[in-house]
C-alpha cells in the first residue's frame, strides 16, 4: 500500500523576523538626544542610590550598617574623570546625604575627598578594569570616608571620643565590606553606558 504524497509548498528559506522596536546604536543618536539620555541616566542612578541609603533588604546589612551607595556612585563617577569633576560630584552627593541625615558633621567633605582621591588614582594606568579593582577601590575609599567622618565627630567635641572610635572600628569595616561587595553592581552598568556615550 502506497501512502499519498503530501503536495504542499516546498520549504522556502524563511526571512529573518523583524523586531517590532529596534533601537539604533547610541553612536548614531542625535547629540542632543544622547546628552539628554546621559543626564537622565545620571539623575536616575543618583536618585536610585539616594533612595537605597535608608533601605535595608535581606543580605544588605551587617551589624546594622548598610552599604554607602553614594560613595559607590562617587567612585564609579570619578574613576575615569578629572579631579575637579570627582570633587564636584562628591560635594553635591554629600550635600544630598546631609539633607537626608544631619548636616553636622557634613558628608560633603568626605565624599568630595573620596572623589578627589579616586580621580587621582588614574585607574586606567595602574589597575585593570574589572570587578575586583573597583571593589578594592570602594573598600579603601569607604575606610577613608569613615575615618574623615570619625575625625569630624571627634573635633565637634560634644561626644565621647572613646565611644566614637569604638564604634568606628566596627562600623568602618562593615560599611567597607558591604560597599565593596555592592560597588561593581553600580559601577558596571554605568561604565558600559558612559563608554557607549563616549563621555
C-alpha positions as CSV (number, residue, x, y, z in Angstrom):
1,X,0.0,0.0,0.0
2,X,1.4,3.3,-1.1
3,X,1.0,6.4,1.1
4,X,-0.2,9.5,-0.7
5,X,2.5,12.2,-1.1
6,X,1.9,15.5,0.5
7,X,1.8,18.1,-2.1
8,X,2.4,21.3,-0.1
9,X,4.6,24.2,-0.9
10,X,8.3,23.5,-0.8
11,X,10.2,24.7,2.2
12,X,11.4,28.2,1.5
13,X,14.1,29.9,3.4
14,X,12.4,32.0,6.0
15,X,13.2,35.6,6.0
16,X,14.5,36.8,9.4
17,X,11.8,38.2,11.5
18,X,11.9,41.9,12.1
19,X,11.7,43.2,15.6
20,X,8.8,45.5,16.4
21,X,11.0,48.0,18.0
22,X,14.6,48.2,17.1
23,X,16.9,50.7,18.9
24,X,19.6,52.3,17.0
25,X,23.1,52.1,18.5
26,X,23.9,55.1,20.7
27,X,26.6,56.2,18.4
28,X,24.1,57.1,15.8
29,X,21.8,59.1,18.1
30,X,21.4,62.8,17.7
31,X,23.9,64.6,20.0
32,X,21.2,66.4,21.9
33,X,19.3,63.2,22.5
34,X,22.4,61.4,23.6
35,X,23.2,64.2,26.1
36,X,19.6,64.3,27.4
37,X,19.6,60.5,27.9
38,X,23.0,60.7,29.6
39,X,21.6,63.3,32.1
40,X,18.6,61.1,32.6
41,X,20.8,58.1,33.4
42,X,23.0,60.2,35.8
43,X,19.9,61.6,37.6
44,X,18.2,58.3,37.7
45,X,21.2,56.4,39.1
46,X,21.8,59.2,41.7
47,X,18.1,59.0,42.7
48,X,18.4,55.2,43.0
49,X,21.4,55.5,45.3
50,X,19.7,58.2,47.4
51,X,16.6,56.0,47.8
52,X,18.7,52.9,48.6
53,X,20.5,54.7,51.5
54,X,17.8,54.1,54.1
55,X,16.6,50.8,52.6
56,X,17.7,47.5,54.2
57,X,16.9,44.4,52.2
58,X,17.8,40.9,53.3
59,X,21.5,40.4,52.9
60,X,22.3,44.1,52.6
61,X,23.0,44.7,56.3
62,X,25.9,43.9,58.5
63,X,25.9,44.8,62.2
64,X,23.0,47.2,61.5
65,X,25.0,49.0,58.8
66,X,24.2,49.1,55.1
67,X,26.3,49.9,52.0
68,X,27.2,53.5,51.4
69,X,25.5,53.9,48.0
70,X,26.5,57.5,47.4
71,X,30.2,56.7,48.0
72,X,29.9,53.8,45.5
73,X,28.4,56.2,42.9
74,X,31.1,58.8,43.5
75,X,33.8,56.2,43.0
76,X,32.1,55.0,39.8
77,X,31.9,58.5,38.5
78,X,35.4,59.6,39.5
79,X,37.4,56.6,38.2
80,X,37.6,58.0,34.6
81,X,37.2,61.7,35.2
82,X,39.2,64.7,36.3
83,X,39.9,65.7,39.9
84,X,37.5,68.6,39.7
85,X,34.7,66.5,38.4
86,X,35.2,64.0,41.1
87,X,35.3,66.7,43.8
88,X,32.2,68.3,42.4
89,X,30.2,65.1,42.3
90,X,31.3,64.2,45.8
91,X,30.3,67.5,47.3
92,X,26.9,67.5,45.6
93,X,26.1,64.0,46.7
94,X,27.5,64.7,50.2
95,X,25.0,67.7,50.4
96,X,22.2,65.3,49.3
97,X,23.2,62.9,52.1
98,X,23.3,65.8,54.6
99,X,19.8,66.8,53.5
100,X,18.7,63.2,54.4
101,X,20.5,62.9,57.6
102,X,22.3,65.6,59.6
103,X,24.3,68.5,58.3
104,X,26.8,68.3,61.2
105,X,29.2,66.7,60.6
106,X,29.0,67.1,56.8
107,X,29.2,64.3,54.3
108,X,30.1,66.8,51.6
109,X,33.7,66.9,52.8
110,X,34.1,63.2,53.0
111,X,32.6,62.4,49.6
112,X,34.4,65.3,48.0
113,X,37.7,63.9,49.3
114,X,36.8,60.5,48.0
115,X,36.0,61.9,44.6
116,X,39.4,63.7,44.5
117,X,41.4,60.6,45.6
118,X,39.6,58.3,43.2
119,X,40.2,60.7,40.3
120,X,43.9,61.0,41.3
121,X,44.4,57.2,41.0
122,X,44.3,57.4,37.3
123,X,42.9,53.8,37.4
124,X,43.3,53.1,33.7
125,X,47.1,53.3,34.0
126,X,47.6,51.3,37.2
127,X,44.8,48.9,37.8
128,X,43.0,46.6,35.4
129,X,39.3,47.3,34.8
130,X,37.4,44.6,36.5
131,X,35.2,43.9,39.4
132,X,38.0,43.2,41.8
133,X,39.8,46.5,41.3
134,X,36.5,48.5,41.6
135,X,35.7,46.6,44.8
136,X,39.1,47.3,46.2
137,X,38.9,51.0,45.4
138,X,35.5,51.2,47.0
139,X,36.8,49.3,50.1
140,X,39.7,51.7,50.6
141,X,37.6,54.8,49.9
142,X,34.9,53.6,52.4
143,X,37.6,53.4,55.1
144,X,38.9,56.8,54.1
145,X,35.4,58.3,54.2
146,X,34.5,56.8,57.6
147,X,37.9,58.0,59.0
148,X,37.3,61.5,58.0
149,X,33.7,61.4,59.3
150,X,35.0,60.0,62.6
151,X,37.6,62.8,62.8
152,X,34.8,65.4,62.3
153,X,32.8,63.8,65.1
154,X,35.8,64.0,67.4
155,X,36.5,67.6,66.6
156,X,32.9,68.6,67.3
157,X,33.6,67.8,71.0
158,X,30.0,67.0,72.0
159,X,30.6,63.2,72.0
160,X,32.9,60.9,73.9
161,X,35.9,60.3,71.7
162,X,36.3,56.7,73.1
163,X,32.8,55.8,72.1
164,X,33.3,57.3,68.6
165,X,36.4,55.3,67.9
166,X,35.0,52.1,69.4
167,X,32.0,52.3,67.1
168,X,34.3,53.4,64.2
169,X,36.2,50.1,64.2
170,X,33.0,48.0,63.8
171,X,31.2,50.4,61.6
172,X,34.0,51.1,59.2
173,X,34.8,47.5,58.5
174,X,31.1,46.6,58.0
175,X,30.5,49.6,55.7
176,X,33.7,48.9,53.7
177,X,32.9,45.2,53.2
178,X,29.3,45.8,52.1
179,X,30.1,48.8,49.9
180,X,32.9,46.9,48.2
181,X,30.6,43.9,47.5
182,X,27.8,46.1,46.0
183,X,30.3,48.5,44.2
184,X,30.5,46.6,40.9
185,X,26.7,46.4,40.8
186,X,26.5,50.2,40.4
187,X,29.8,50.6,38.5
188,X,29.3,48.1,35.7
189,X,26.1,49.3,34.1
190,X,27.1,53.0,34.5
191,X,30.5,52.3,33.0
192,X,29.0,50.5,30.0
193,X,26.6,53.4,29.4
194,X,29.4,56.0,29.7
195,X,31.6,54.1,27.3
196,X,28.9,53.9,24.7
197,X,28.2,57.6,25.1
198,X,32.0,58.2,24.8
199,X,31.9,60.8,27.5
